[in-house]
Amino acid sequence: MMSSEVAPVPGPIRAEEGGAVDLSIIIVNYNTADDLRNCLKSILPGKTHLGLEILVVDNASQDASVDMLRHEFPEIPVLSNDQNLGFPAANNQAIRLARGRHILLLNRTPS
């Protein structure tokens, strides 16, 4: 069973309601809070010139990934699954919500 829990989407991470979103960046996470933090810190400085949205899907991580996201990146929506649905299904969840003209599926680790 997956949760449909999504954080609010204020500010420049998503274009204003009704505004154009050039790029939706989708990141699937599973138990890699530190890698995810570094990934987001590398993306956020580049958001200034685009209508950008970032969506993170957490696949039932047992580490502190979701807490880290909610505390350090409260502006980024988090879809928090109750079980690990796998990389393709988690991407599809976020794609259904994405509003970008272009979608980037970003695998934040080389594994």
Order of alpha helices (4+ residues) and beta strands (2+ residues): beta-alpha-beta-alpha-beta-alpha-beta
